[in-house]
Amino acid sequence: MSNYSDDLNILAVQVTRPVIEKTDLRAMRDAVRAELVGTYKGKRYMIRTYGCQMNEHDTEIMAGLLEVLGYMATTDEALADLILFNTCAVRENAENKVFGEVGRVRSLKQRNPELLIGVCGCMPQEKAVQEKIRTTYPWIDLAFGTHNLHRLPELIQEARASQETVMEVWDKAQVVLDDLPKARKEGVRAWVNIQYGCNKFCTYCIVPYTRGRERSRVLSSVVEEVKGLVELGFKEVTMLGQNVNDYGIDLGDADFADLLRAVGRVDGIERVRFTTSNPWNFTDRIIAAIAETETVCEHIHLPVQSGSNHVLRKMNRGYTSEYYIQLVEKIRAVIPQVALTTDLIVGFPTESEEDFSQTLALVEHLSYDTAYTFIYSPRPGTPAARYEDPIPMEIKKERLNRLMDLQNGISRIHNEKLIGQTVEVMIEGVSRTNVNVLAGRTRTNKIVLLDAPQELIHQTVLAQIDSAHTWTLRGTIVTQQVITA
């Protein structure tokens, strides 16, 4: 999944006590065997999360299961009785970072022999990682993948009774699990899974192998979850999927456009977002649903990855740069105020200077609000990992810097155009860098910093933009009157 959640580090949410959803009483009975409920009362857990919003949402599910078991959350690893690393396998440096952290916390076991250390998520789905855990990190107590999160209570029991690593990794999901308890942080924004897995098999991407084939939740289940979130005080939801455009293909009775309209009509919801979309099946029905549903925000993350048709073919992306440009022009014609963001990979095997120049030209032509840029990272088990890669790393880094310089300049121009305008801002919390300043987002997902009283946290207000930087805007509240849905 693209659109990494780096922005999660921008805001320090005012209230961080996890809350179990009201609708989870039935889920608690169904998801956890009765004899395990409350078993670990007084124990503390910590989950370290890496990767995309899907991983963040998986963490909420695991936290919910742990709290049903009686665990309490802690931010102090020295006090933890269970430390889980919820991992990402999209890039090599993410895996290296996780194993470095696993090695570092090993010493905590000397102070607390009862401490359990677990690795879960996408990394354990890889055979090479499983073997590495067995041979190099035998002090890891449990390892499990993306398809059996619901088995966490039983796996903890097994790990506590075993002297060896308990490893349970399923190759595919047996069912779509809707009703699992979730421990969400109090706030205004919530993630909602609508789909799992991916069928696209881009040659560089490990996700179809770690998350499996596409499985959609039924529309009524998603809508009921959103209604429950509104009851808990959440005002914005982001619908998550590896490719949300494919939602419902396996169901046959609804598509993503139908879901956008249905969620957007939920009473009390102020904003609806989604991520991520694949360009090749971004249909006219989806564009119309975004334009016509008032609560759906004017922000679309549409990964292009490269501006070169040669590279796009090698990536198996399923579209050309010409098709992508026509799609963007169609979206902007129907949704004039849309903010468009994207993902870009540089240094893909055999990418020539001409290929890279075509990427620069596309970025300049389409003028993205923001782009997430990466150097290609080969993932064992993917077709691209077998490609000959003659491009020296210094050239890849130089290309990345050129791309970032171009995009940063474009991003700043977009932000400067907002100076003097009045925009709707949903205030999420205090700024990470200044506790006396509040931070929120516009409908187009731009960060706005405000000098405002803290009682406005979690409220939606109107603000005038006074100044602009590459990544943030600075504004003044026009009126203290709170905007309601």
C-alpha positions as CSV (number, residue, x, y, z in Angstrom):
1,M,0.0,0.0,0.0
2,S,1.2,3.5,-0.8
3,N,0.8,6.7,1.0
4,Y,2.9,6.0,4.0
5,S,1.7,7.6,7.3
6,D,4.6,9.9,7.8
7,D,2.1,12.6,8.6
8,L,1.2,10.8,11.8
9,N,4.3,12.3,13.3
10,I,3.2,15.9,12.6
11,L,0.5,16.0,15.2
12,A,0.6,15.2,18.9
13,V,-3.0,14.1,19.6
14,Q,-4.4,15.8,22.7
15,V,-6.0,12.7,24.2
16,T,-4.3,9.4,23.6
17,R,-6.2,7.0,25.9
18,P,-7.4,4.0,23.8
19,V,-11.1,3.5,23.6
20,I,-12.9,0.3,22.8
21,E,-15.8,0.9,20.4
22,K,-19.3,0.5,21.8
23,T,-20.2,-1.9,19.1
24,D,-17.4,-4.3,20.2
25,L,-19.3,-6.1,23.0
26,R,-20.4,-8.8,20.5
27,A,-17.0,-8.7,18.8
28,M,-15.3,-9.3,22.1
29,R,-17.3,-12.5,22.7
30,D,-16.8,-13.7,19.2
31,A,-13.1,-12.9,18.8
32,V,-11.7,-14.1,22.2
33,R,-12.5,-17.3,24.0
34,A,-14.4,-16.7,27.2
35,E,-11.7,-18.3,29.4
36,L,-9.1,-15.8,28.0
37,V,-11.0,-12.6,28.7
38,G,-9.2,-10.6,31.4
39,T,-6.5,-13.3,31.8
40,Y,-3.7,-10.7,31.7
41,K,-5.2,-8.0,33.8
42,G,-2.5,-5.7,35.1
43,K,0.0,-6.6,32.3
44,R,1.2,-3.9,29.9
45,Y,1.7,-4.0,26.2
46,M,3.5,-1.8,23.6
47,I,3.0,-2.0,19.8
48,R,5.6,-0.5,17.5
49,T,4.0,0.1,14.1
50,Y,5.8,0.5,10.7
51,G,4.5,1.2,7.3
52,C,1.1,2.3,5.9
53,Q,-2.3,3.1,7.3
54,M,-3.3,-0.5,6.9
55,N,-0.6,-1.4,9.4
56,E,-1.9,1.3,11.7
57,H,-5.4,-0.2,11.5
58,D,-4.1,-3.7,12.2
59,T,-2.4,-2.2,15.3
60,E,-5.8,-1.0,16.4
61,I,-7.2,-4.5,16.1
62,M,-4.4,-6.1,18.0
63,A,-4.6,-3.5,20.7
64,G,-8.3,-4.2,21.0
65,L,-7.7,-7.9,21.4
66,L,-5.0,-7.3,24.0
67,E,-7.3,-5.0,26.0
68,V,-10.0,-7.7,26.0
69,L,-7.3,-10.0,27.5
70,G,-6.7,-7.4,30.2
71,Y,-3.5,-5.8,29.0
72,M,-3.1,-2.1,29.4
73,A,-1.2,0.1,26.9
74,T,2.2,1.7,27.9
75,T,4.6,4.0,26.1
76,D,7.5,2.9,28.3
77,E,9.1,-0.3,27.0
78,A,10.8,-0.9,30.3
79,L,7.4,-1.5,31.8
80,A,6.0,-3.6,29.0
81,D,5.2,-7.3,29.4
82,L,4.6,-7.7,25.7
83,I,6.3,-5.8,22.9
84,L,4.9,-6.3,19.3
85,F,6.6,-5.1,16.2
86,N,3.9,-4.6,13.5
87,T,6.1,-4.6,10.4
88,C,6.2,-3.4,6.8
89,A,7.9,-5.4,4.0
90,V,7.7,-2.8,1.2
91,R,11.3,-1.6,1.6
92,E,14.5,-3.1,2.7
93,N,15.5,-0.3,5.1
94,A,12.2,-0.8,7.0
95,E,13.1,-4.5,7.6
96,N,16.6,-3.6,8.7
97,K,15.2,-1.1,11.2
98,V,12.9,-3.6,12.7
99,F,15.6,-6.2,13.2
100,G,17.8,-3.5,14.7
101,E,15.1,-2.6,17.2
102,V,14.4,-6.3,18.0
103,G,18.1,-6.7,18.8
104,R,18.1,-3.7,21.0
105,V,15.1,-4.7,23.2
106,R,16.6,-8.2,23.8
107,S,18.3,-6.8,26.9
108,L,14.9,-6.0,28.4
109,K,14.3,-9.7,28.9
110,Q,17.2,-9.8,31.4
111,R,15.3,-7.4,33.6
112,N,11.9,-9.0,32.9
113,P,12.1,-12.7,32.1
114,E,8.3,-12.8,31.5
115,L,8.6,-10.2,28.7
116,L,7.3,-11.5,25.3
117,I,8.7,-10.1,22.1
118,G,6.7,-10.6,18.9
119,V,7.1,-9.7,15.2
120,C,4.0,-9.6,13.2
121,G,2.5,-8.0,10.0
122,C,4.0,-8.2,6.5
123,M,7.6,-9.2,7.3
124,P,6.8,-12.7,8.7
125,Q,4.9,-13.5,5.5
126,E,8.2,-13.7,3.7
127,K,10.0,-17.1,3.9
128,A,13.4,-15.5,4.2
129,V,12.2,-13.5,7.3
130,Q,10.8,-16.6,8.9
131,E,14.2,-18.3,8.5
132,K,16.1,-15.3,9.8
133,I,13.9,-15.3,12.9
134,R,14.6,-19.0,13.5
135,T,18.3,-18.8,13.0
136,T,19.4,-15.3,14.0
137,Y,16.7,-14.0,16.5
138,P,15.7,-17.1,18.5
139,W,14.7,-14.9,21.5
140,I,11.7,-13.7,19.5
141,D,8.8,-15.4,21.3
142,L,6.1,-15.2,18.6
143,A,5.8,-14.4,14.9
144,F,2.6,-14.2,12.9
145,G,1.5,-12.6,9.7
146,T,-1.3,-10.5,8.2
147,H,-3.9,-13.2,7.8
148,N,-4.3,-14.4,11.4
149,L,-4.4,-11.3,13.6
150,H,-7.4,-12.7,15.3
151,R,-5.3,-15.6,16.6
152,L,-3.2,-13.3,18.8
153,P,-4.9,-14.4,22.1
154,E,-4.1,-18.0,21.4
155,L,-0.6,-17.3,20.2
156,I,0.2,-15.4,23.4
157,Q,-0.9,-18.4,25.4
158,E,1.2,-20.7,23.3
159,A,4.3,-18.4,23.5
160,R,4.0,-18.3,27.3
161,A,4.1,-22.1,27.5
162,S,6.8,-22.6,24.9
163,Q,10.6,-22.4,25.2
164,E,10.9,-21.8,21.4
165,T,9.6,-19.2,18.9
166,V,5.9,-19.7,18.3
167,M,5.6,-19.0,14.5
168,E,2.2,-19.2,12.8
169,V,2.0,-17.7,9.3
170,W,-1.0,-18.4,7.0
171,D,-0.4,-18.2,3.3
172,K,-3.9,-16.8,2.7
173,A,-6.9,-15.5,4.7
174,Q,-9.6,-18.0,5.4
175,V,-12.3,-15.4,5.9
176,V,-12.9,-11.6,5.9
177,L,-13.0,-10.7,9.6
178,D,-15.3,-7.7,10.2
179,D,-16.2,-7.9,13.9
180,L,-12.9,-7.7,15.8
181,P,-12.4,-5.3,18.7
182,K,-10.4,-2.2,18.0
183,A,-8.6,0.1,20.5
184,R,-8.6,3.5,18.8
185,K,-7.0,6.6,20.1
186,E,-9.5,9.3,20.9
187,G,-9.7,12.0,18.3
188,V,-11.6,13.0,15.2
189,R,-10.0,10.7,12.6
190,A,-10.4,7.0,12.2
191,W,-9.3,4.3,9.7
192,V,-11.8,1.9,8.3
193,N,-10.7,-1.2,6.3
194,I,-13.0,-1.8,3.3
195,Q,-10.8,-4.3,1.5
196,Y,-7.8,-6.6,2.0
197,G,-5.1,-7.8,-0.4
198,C,-4.2,-6.9,-4.0
199,N,-4.6,-8.5,-7.4
200,K,-2.4,-6.2,-9.4
201,F,1.1,-7.8,-9.0
202,C,3.2,-4.8,-9.8
203,T,6.7,-6.3,-10.4
204,Y,8.3,-4.4,-7.6
205,C,5.6,-4.9,-4.9
206,I,5.6,-7.5,-2.2
207,V,2.0,-6.6,-1.0
208,P,0.1,-9.3,-3.0
209,Y,2.4,-11.9,-1.4
210,T,2.1,-10.5,2.1
211,R,-1.5,-9.4,2.1
212,G,-3.0,-12.0,-0.3
213,R,-5.7,-11.6,-3.0
214,E,-8.4,-8.9,-2.8
215,R,-11.2,-9.5,-0.4
216,S,-13.9,-6.9,0.2
217,R,-16.1,-6.3,3.2
218,V,-19.8,-6.1,2.6
219,L,-21.1,-2.6,2.2
220,S,-23.5,-2.8,5.2
221,S,-20.7,-3.8,7.5
222,V,-18.6,-0.8,6.6
223,V,-21.5,1.6,7.0
224,E,-22.3,0.1,10.4
225,E,-18.7,0.6,11.6
226,V,-18.8,4.2,10.4
227,K,-22.1,4.8,12.3
228,G,-20.4,3.3,15.4
229,L,-17.5,5.7,15.0
230,V,-19.8,8.7,14.8
231,E,-21.4,7.6,18.1
232,L,-17.9,7.6,19.7
233,G,-17.3,11.2,18.5
234,F,-15.2,10.6,15.4
235,K,-15.9,13.1,12.6
236,E,-13.6,11.9,9.8
237,V,-13.0,8.4,8.4
238,T,-10.4,7.2,5.9
239,M,-11.4,4.1,4.0
240,L,-8.4,1.8,3.5
241,G,-7.5,-0.7,0.8
242,Q,-4.5,-1.7,-1.2
243,N,-6.6,-0.6,-4.3
244,V,-9.9,0.8,-3.1
245,N,-11.1,1.1,-6.8
246,D,-11.5,-2.7,-6.8
247,Y,-13.8,-2.6,-3.8
248,G,-16.8,-4.9,-4.4
249,I,-15.5,-6.7,-7.5
250,D,-15.5,-10.0,-5.6
251,L,-19.0,-9.2,-4.1
252,G,-20.8,-8.3,-7.3
253,D,-23.6,-6.2,-5.7
254,A,-21.8,-2.9,-5.0
255,D,-18.7,-1.0,-6.2
256,F,-16.5,1.7,-4.7
257,A,-18.7,4.5,-6.0
258,D,-21.7,3.0,-4.2
259,L,-19.6,2.7,-1.0
260,L,-18.5,6.3,-1.2
261,R,-22.0,7.5,-1.4
262,A,-23.3,5.3,1.3
263,V,-20.6,6.2,3.8
264,G,-20.9,9.9,2.8
265,R,-24.6,9.8,3.8
266,V,-24.0,8.6,7.3
267,D,-25.5,11.1,9.7
268,G,-22.9,13.0,11.7
269,I,-19.9,12.2,9.5
270,E,-18.1,15.4,8.4
271,R,-15.3,14.1,6.2
272,V,-14.7,10.9,4.2
273,R,-11.3,10.1,2.7
274,F,-9.8,7.0,1.0
275,T,-6.5,5.5,0.1
276,T,-5.1,4.2,-2.2
277,S,-6.3,4.1,-5.8
278,N,-4.8,2.5,-8.8
279,P,-5.1,4.8,-11.9
280,W,-6.1,2.1,-14.4
281,N,-9.6,1.6,-12.9
282,F,-10.4,5.0,-11.5
283,T,-13.8,5.1,-13.2
284,D,-16.2,7.9,-14.1
285,R,-18.6,6.5,-11.5
286,I,-15.9,7.1,-8.8
287,I,-15.2,10.6,-10.0
288,A,-18.9,11.5,-10.0
289,A,-19.3,10.0,-6.5
290,I,-16.5,12.2,-5.1
291,A,-17.9,15.3,-6.8
292,E,-21.5,14.7,-5.8
293,T,-21.0,13.5,-2.2
294,E,-20.5,16.6,0.0
295,T,-18.7,14.9,2.8
296,V,-16.1,13.2,0.5
297,C,-13.0,15.4,0.6
298,E,-11.4,16.9,-2.5
299,H,-8.1,15.0,-2.1
300,I,-7.1,12.1,-4.3
301,H,-3.9,10.1,-3.8
302,L,-3.2,8.6,-7.2
303,P,0.2,6.9,-7.5
304,V,1.9,7.1,-10.9
305,Q,5.3,5.7,-9.9
306,S,7.0,6.8,-13.2
307,G,6.4,9.1,-16.2
308,S,8.1,6.7,-18.5
309,N,6.0,4.2,-20.5
310,H,9.1,1.9,-20.7
311,V,9.4,1.8,-16.9
312,L,5.6,1.5,-16.4
313,R,5.6,-1.6,-18.5
314,K,8.5,-3.1,-16.6
315,M,6.6,-2.3,-13.4
316,N,3.4,-4.0,-14.8
317,R,1.4,-0.9,-13.8
318,G,-1.2,-1.5,-16.5
319,Y,-1.4,2.0,-17.9
320,T,0.6,4.6,-19.9
321,S,1.6,8.1,-19.0
322,E,-0.8,9.4,-21.6
323,Y,-3.7,7.5,-20.1
324,Y,-2.7,8.8,-16.6
325,I,-2.5,12.4,-17.8
326,Q,-5.9,12.1,-19.4
327,L,-7.4,10.7,-16.2
328,V,-6.0,13.6,-14.1
329,E,-7.4,16.1,-16.6
330,K,-10.8,14.4,-16.4
331,I,-10.7,14.5,-12.5
332,R,-9.7,18.2,-12.4
333,A,-12.5,19.1,-14.9
334,V,-15.1,17.4,-12.7
335,I,-13.6,18.4,-9.3
336,P,-11.8,21.7,-9.9
337,Q,-10.7,22.2,-6.3
338,V,-9.1,18.7,-6.0
339,A,-5.7,18.3,-4.4
340,L,-3.7,15.6,-6.1
341,T,-0.9,13.6,-4.5
342,T,1.1,10.7,-5.8
343,D,3.9,8.2,-5.3
344,L,7.1,8.1,-7.4
345,I,9.9,5.6,-7.6
346,V,13.3,6.5,-9.0
347,G,16.1,4.2,-9.9
348,F,13.9,1.3,-11.1
349,P,16.1,-1.3,-12.9
350,T,17.0,-0.1,-16.4
351,E,15.6,3.4,-15.8
352,S,17.6,5.6,-18.2
353,E,18.3,9.3,-17.9
354,E,15.6,9.8,-20.6
355,D,13.1,7.7,-18.6
356,F,13.8,9.9,-15.5
357,S,13.5,13.0,-17.6
358,Q,10.0,11.9,-18.6
359,T,9.1,11.5,-14.9
360,L,10.3,15.1,-14.2
361,A,8.3,16.3,-17.2
362,L,5.2,14.6,-16.0
363,V,5.6,16.0,-12.4
364,E,6.0,19.5,-13.8
365,H,3.1,19.2,-16.2
366,L,0.6,17.7,-13.6
367,S,1.8,19.9,-10.7
368,Y,1.1,17.7,-7.8
369,D,0.3,19.2,-4.4
370,T,2.6,16.6,-2.8
371,A,4.5,13.5,-3.8
372,Y,5.9,10.6,-1.8
373,T,9.3,9.8,-3.4
374,F,11.4,6.7,-3.0
375,I,14.5,5.0,-4.4
376,Y,13.6,1.6,-5.7
377,S,14.2,-1.1,-3.1
378,P,14.3,-4.7,-4.4
379,R,12.1,-7.1,-2.5
380,P,13.1,-10.8,-2.6
381,G,10.3,-12.9,-4.1
382,T,9.1,-10.2,-6.5
383,P,9.8,-10.3,-10.3
384,A,11.7,-7.0,-10.3
385,A,14.2,-8.4,-7.8
386,R,15.5,-10.7,-10.6
387,Y,16.0,-7.8,-13.0
388,E,19.5,-6.7,-13.8
389,D,20.1,-3.4,-12.0
390,P,23.0,-1.5,-13.5
391,I,22.2,1.9,-12.0
392,P,24.8,3.0,-9.4
393,M,23.3,4.1,-6.0
394,E,24.9,7.6,-6.3
395,I,22.9,8.1,-9.6
396,K,19.7,7.0,-7.9
397,K,20.3,9.4,-5.0
398,E,21.1,12.2,-7.4
399,R,17.9,11.6,-9.3
400,L,15.9,11.5,-6.1
401,N,17.3,14.8,-5.0
402,R,16.4,16.4,-8.3
403,L,12.9,15.1,-8.1
404,M,12.4,16.2,-4.6
405,D,13.7,19.7,-5.4
406,L,11.3,20.0,-8.3
407,Q,8.3,18.7,-6.2
408,N,9.1,20.8,-3.2
409,G,9.0,23.9,-5.3
410,I,5.7,23.0,-6.8
411,S,4.2,22.1,-3.4
412,R,5.2,25.5,-2.0
413,I,3.6,27.3,-5.0
414,H,0.3,25.4,-4.3
415,N,0.4,26.4,-0.7
416,E,1.3,30.1,-1.4
417,K,-1.8,30.3,-3.6
418,L,-3.9,29.8,-0.5
419,I,-2.6,32.9,1.3
420,G,-5.5,35.2,2.1
421,Q,-8.1,32.5,1.5
422,T,-10.5,31.2,4.1
423,V,-10.5,27.5,4.5
424,E,-12.3,24.9,6.6
425,V,-9.9,23.3,9.2
426,M,-10.6,20.3,11.4
427,I,-8.4,20.8,14.5
428,E,-6.7,17.5,15.5
429,G,-4.4,18.4,18.3
430,V,-1.4,20.4,19.3
431,S,1.6,20.9,17.0
432,R,4.4,18.4,17.5
433,T,7.0,21.2,17.6
434,N,5.1,23.8,19.7
435,V,2.5,22.9,22.3
436,N,1.1,26.4,22.3
437,V,0.0,26.0,18.6
438,L,-2.9,23.8,17.4
439,A,-2.7,21.8,14.2
440,G,-5.4,20.6,11.8
441,R,-6.2,19.8,8.2
442,T,-8.1,21.3,5.4
443,R,-10.4,19.2,3.3
444,T,-7.6,18.9,0.8
445,N,-5.4,17.4,3.5
446,K,-3.1,20.3,4.0
447,I,-1.7,20.9,7.5
448,V,-2.6,24.3,9.1
449,L,-1.0,25.6,12.3
450,L,-3.2,28.0,14.4
451,D,-2.9,30.1,17.5
452,A,-6.1,29.0,19.1
453,P,-7.5,27.9,22.5
454,Q,-7.2,24.2,23.2
455,E,-11.0,23.9,23.7
456,L,-11.2,24.0,19.9
457,I,-9.3,20.7,19.6
458,H,-11.5,18.2,17.7
459,Q,-13.7,21.0,16.3
460,T,-14.0,22.2,12.7
461,V,-13.5,26.0,12.2
462,L,-12.9,28.5,9.5
463,A,-9.4,30.0,9.2
464,Q,-7.7,32.5,7.0
465,I,-4.3,31.4,5.6
466,D,-1.6,34.0,6.5
467,S,1.6,32.3,5.3
468,A,2.7,29.2,3.5
469,H,5.7,26.8,3.7
470,T,6.5,23.7,1.7
471,W,4.7,21.3,4.1
472,T,2.5,23.5,6.3
473,L,0.3,26.6,6.3
474,R,-0.1,29.2,9.0
475,G,-3.5,30.7,9.7
476,T,-5.8,32.7,11.9
477,I,-9.2,31.6,13.0
478,V,-11.8,33.8,11.4
479,T,-14.6,32.9,13.8
480,Q,-14.8,30.9,16.9
481,Q,-18.1,29.4,15.6
482,V,-17.8,25.7,15.3
483,I,-18.8,24.2,12.0
484,T,-21.1,21.2,12.4
485,A,-22.0,18.5,9.9
